[in-house]
């Protein structure tokens, strides 16, 4: 929630300050900054560790990193005033994270 809220604020602030003057420039820079920062945050969430007994490596945290990415995108959409897009994205994200995750166990 905090990643989404922060992304929305980072998008809203340039829109409010510029009020149409140089909105496109600062707006795109804000989105680039969010994408870079969230990418760094998500990268720190991914861990690689040896699997006990097998010697093979196991990667964990990919779903969490992707969820952080989606959270930032939903916040940016909401911050831009695209609440319908953010709502549809949130519903699809919940479907993917809840329903499809359960189907993965049958693999």
Protein Blocks (a to p, Z undefined) as FASTA:
>chain_A
ZZmmmmmmmmmmmmmmnnopammmmmmmmmmmmmmmmmmmmmmmpccdddehklpacdeh
klmmmmmmmmmmmmmmmmnopamlmmmmmmmmmmmmmmmmmmmmmZZ
